[in-house]
């Protein structure tokens, strides 16, 4: 009985073509499915944004200084933007006290609120999230208690803290117990700023903790058990395990809160009414809207560009991009065309590697 020898088919060196994407039918079906969402977003986001930019290049109605007559306006060019960025009121600098002269003060106050609030919220949010992530009796009650401030509307929160920071309110009474003089929380320049920060941190820290908690629950417990076996301290475990693995949810939470504080309006508007130099950029937009709609559109466009630039920095360099994108076709092709170690040895005449390649080892 003769043994039949079979030879393995030799590859021709060409790889099967990969599908480049959806076919025509699937593409049309996908377009029909997302068309209502695109139309809805265009109606409520894209159109108002384009309209605001268009209005920012118009001139507000007012009196013509040359004739003393009321004019309808017209094309203003970039004068609305120079009014804010260069603080120009016509051909002269904006006098102190006018809205145009308050732009950079409002910008500094907004950035100050953003940096201080977000830093405090990250620290407290991480602490609260790690507490809620533990397994202990009454954990559900603790989670509900921590999330209560976030569920309260911002206007109600501002009014609540307005009574707390009143001159004869709870805050000053507590300060008197420790021998500190009462503070003018809603009018003093620094006290008013920290009053807004305290109220904002009290309300939005639970939101930060909730997003971080979602990231902590994705970390497997085996990782912490391995670190404990290796003798890692709690600080080493936190720095080398918890922080790297929770980085994406943490950066997304920081991004959301940063963008939220950059457009803060209702909390300072109700708590301090802008007293003590607490006027934010959004409050300045509303004040300008009552005096000139086109100039307010220019200021709102500047605020939008500031927020968009901040979001770009977070997504591009801060690690807040949660979308898993496939590698580009050029990189994938270069990786496929890169010869392996066995192929290099076979080409250079290595008999052992060539034999292993030919036999499929």
JOGI-V997207 format. One record per pair of residues at least 12 apart in sequence whose ideal C-beta (glycine too) atoms are under 10 Angstrom apart, sorted by the first residue. I is the first residue (numbers start at 1). J is the second residue. If there is no record, write none. Layout:
# JOGI-V997207
i: {I,I}
j: {J,J}
This chain:
# JOGI-V997207
i: {8,8,8,10,15,15,18,18,18,20,48,49,49,49,51,52,52,52,52,52,52,52,53,53,53,53,53,53,54,54,54,55,55,55,55,55,55,55,55,55,55,56,56,56,56,56,56,56,56,56,56,56,56,56,56,57,57,57,57,57,57,57,57,57,57,57,58,58,58,58,58,58,58,58,58,58,58,58,59,59,59,59,59,59,59,59,59,59,59,59,60,60,60,60,60,60,60,60,60,60,60,60,61,61,61,61,61,62,62,65,73,73,73,76,76,76,78,79,79,79,80,80,80,80,80,80,80,80,80,80,81,81,81,81,81,82,82,83,83,83,83,83,83,83,83,83,84,84,84,84,84,84,84,84,84,84,84,84,84,84,84,85,85,85,85,85,85,86,86,87,87,87,87,87,88,89,98,99,99,99,99,99,99,99,99,99,99,99,100,100,100,100,102,102,102,102,102,102,102,102,103,103,103,103,103,105,105,105,106,106,106,106,106,106,106,106,106,106,106,106,106,107,107,107,107,107,107,108,109,109,109,109,109,109,109,109,109,109,109,109,109,109,110,110,110,110,110,110,110,110,110,110,110,110,110,110,111,111,111,111,111,112,112,112,112,112,112,113,113,113,113,113,113,113,113,113,113,113,114,114,114,114,114,114,114,114,114,114,114,115,115,116,116,116,116,116,116,116,117,117,117,117,117,117,117,117,117,117,117,117,117,118,118,118,118,118,118,118,118,118,118,118,118,119,119,120,120,120,120,120,120,121,121,121,121,121,121,121,121,121,121,121,121,121,121,121,122,122,122,122,122,122,122,123,123,123,124,124,124,124,124,124,125,125,125,125,125,125,125,125,125,125,125,125,125,125,125,125,126,126,126,126,126,126,126,126,126,126,126,127,127,127,128,128,128,128,128,128,128,128,128,128,128,129,129,129,129,129,129,129,129,129,129,129,129,129,129,129,129,129,130,130,130,130,130,130,130,131,131,131,131,132,132,132,132,132,132,132,132,132,133,133,133,133,133,133,133,133,133,134,135,143,143,143,143,145,146,146,146,146,146,147,147,147,147,148,149,149,149,149,149,149,149,149,150,150,150,150,150,150,150,150,150,151,151,152,152,153,153,154,154,154,154,154,154,154,154,154,155,155,155,155,156,156,157,157,157,157,157,157,157,157,157,158,158,158,158,158,158,158,158,158,158,158,159,159,160,160,160,160,161,161,161,161,161,161,161,161,161,161,161,161,162,162,162,162,162,162,162,162,164,164,164,164,164,164,165,165,165,165,165,165,165,165,165,165,165,165,165,166,166,166,167,167,167,167,167,167,168,169,169,169,171,171,171,171,171,172,172,183,184,184,185,185,185,185,186,186,186,186,186,186,187,187,187,187,187,188,188,188,188,189,189,189,189,190,190,191,191,192,192,192,192,192,192,192,192,192,193,193,193,193,193,195,195,195,195,195,195,196,196,196,196,196,196,196,196,197,197,198,199,199,199,199,200,200,200,200,200,200,200,203,204,204,204,204,204,205,207,207,207,207,208,208,208,208,208,209,210,210,211,211,211,211,211,211,211,211,211,212,212,212,212,212,212,212,213,213,214,214,214,214,215,215,215,215,215,215,215,215,215,215,216,216,216,216,216,217,217,218,218,218,218,219,219,219,219,219,220,223,223,223,223,224,224,224,226,227,227,227,247,247,247,248,248,248,248,249,249,250,250,251,251,251,251,251,251,251,252,252,252,252,252,252,252,253,254,254,254,254,255,255,255,255,255,255,255,255,255,255,256,256,256,258,258,258,258,258,258,258,259,259,259,259,259,259,260,261,262,262,262,262,262,262,262,262,263,263,263,263,263,263,263,263,263,264,264,264,264,265,265,265,265,265,265,265,266,266,267,268,268,268,269,269,269,274,280,281,281,281,281,281,281,282,282,282,284,284,284,284,285,285,285,285,285,285,285,286,286,287,288,340,341,342,342,342,342,343,345,346}
j: {358,359,360,358,336,337,329,332,336,329,300,300,301,304,297,294,296,297,298,300,301,304,297,298,300,301,304,305,294,297,301,76,80,293,294,295,296,297,298,300,301,76,78,80,81,293,294,295,296,297,298,299,300,301,302,75,76,77,78,79,80,81,294,297,298,301,73,74,75,76,77,80,292,293,294,295,297,298,71,72,73,74,75,76,77,79,80,292,294,295,72,73,76,80,288,291,292,293,294,295,296,297,73,74,292,293,294,291,292,90,292,293,294,294,295,298,298,294,295,298,288,292,294,295,296,297,298,299,301,302,295,298,299,301,302,100,298,98,99,100,103,288,292,295,298,299,99,100,102,103,104,106,107,281,284,288,295,298,299,301,302,100,103,104,298,299,302,100,103,100,101,102,103,104,100,101,291,279,284,285,287,288,290,291,292,295,296,299,284,288,295,299,274,277,279,281,283,284,287,288,281,284,288,299,302,277,279,284,274,277,278,279,280,281,282,283,284,285,287,299,303,280,281,284,302,303,306,277,189,193,196,264,268,274,276,277,278,279,280,281,283,284,261,262,263,264,268,278,279,280,281,282,283,284,303,306,261,262,280,281,306,193,196,197,261,278,280,193,196,197,200,261,262,264,267,268,278,280,200,257,258,259,260,261,262,263,264,280,310,258,261,193,194,196,197,200,201,261,196,197,198,199,200,201,204,205,257,258,260,261,264,200,201,204,208,253,254,255,256,257,258,260,261,201,254,197,198,200,201,205,208,197,200,201,202,203,204,205,206,207,208,209,253,254,257,261,205,208,212,250,253,254,257,201,205,208,201,202,205,206,208,209,146,201,204,205,206,207,208,209,210,211,212,213,250,253,254,257,208,209,212,213,216,238,242,243,246,250,253,205,209,212,142,143,146,147,205,206,208,209,210,212,213,146,206,208,209,210,211,212,213,214,215,216,217,242,246,249,250,253,209,212,213,216,238,242,246,143,146,209,213,146,147,206,209,210,212,213,216,217,209,212,213,214,215,216,217,219,242,216,221,206,209,210,213,206,205,206,209,210,213,206,207,209,210,206,199,201,202,203,204,205,206,207,202,203,204,205,206,207,208,209,210,203,206,202,203,203,266,199,200,203,204,264,265,266,267,270,266,267,269,270,203,270,199,200,202,203,204,266,267,270,271,196,199,200,203,266,267,268,269,270,271,272,270,271,199,202,203,271,185,186,195,196,198,199,200,202,203,267,270,271,185,186,195,199,270,271,272,273,185,195,198,199,202,271,183,184,185,186,191,192,194,195,196,198,199,271,272,182,185,186,182,183,184,185,186,187,182,182,185,186,183,185,191,195,198,184,185,195,275,276,198,271,272,276,271,272,273,275,276,278,272,273,275,276,278,272,275,276,277,275,276,277,278,276,277,272,276,268,271,272,273,274,275,276,277,278,268,272,276,277,278,267,268,271,272,276,278,264,267,268,271,272,276,278,280,261,267,271,267,268,270,271,257,260,261,264,267,268,271,267,256,257,260,261,267,257,253,256,257,260,250,253,254,256,257,253,249,253,246,249,250,251,252,253,254,256,257,242,246,249,250,252,253,254,246,249,246,249,252,253,242,245,246,247,248,249,250,251,252,253,242,245,246,249,250,246,249,245,246,248,249,241,242,244,245,246,245,237,241,242,245,237,241,242,241,240,241,242,318,319,320,319,320,321,322,320,322,319,320,314,315,318,319,320,321,322,314,315,318,319,320,321,322,320,314,318,319,320,310,311,313,314,315,318,319,320,321,322,311,314,320,307,310,311,313,314,318,320,306,307,308,310,311,314,307,280,280,281,282,303,306,307,310,311,280,281,282,285,300,303,304,306,307,280,281,282,283,280,281,282,283,284,285,286,282,283,280,280,282,283,282,283,286,287,303,299,300,302,303,306,307,299,300,303,296,299,300,303,297,298,299,300,301,302,303,299,300,299,300,357,353,354,356,357,361,357,357,358}
